[in-house]
Amino acid sequence: MACPAGRFTNAESGATTCEPCEPGTVSAAGADRCRTCPTGQYATDRGECKYCPAGQQPTQTAFDAEGPDACAKCAAGQFVPEKGQCQVC
């Protein structure tokens, strides 16, 4: 069974249905497992990992979110070096 992006067929459990990836993970269409996004990126429901805009990092609930729900501004005294996670100045 070929599943759409963001879902997978769990062959290990013998599943015959498409299961959603866990929050923070993605899969391409037809995948048999999900993978974790690299540090500083969030997972979209289309099976992509994306960076947040400058000065922001992924939120804990970034899965299935776009725009303001997927990213949060760094706290005062922190910055994001290029693309990644907030760090202390």
Protein Blocks (a to p, Z undefined) as FASTA:
>chain_A
ZZdehiacdfknopabdcdddehiacdehiabdcdddehiacdfkopacdddehiacdfk
lgopahjllpccddehiacehiaddddZZ
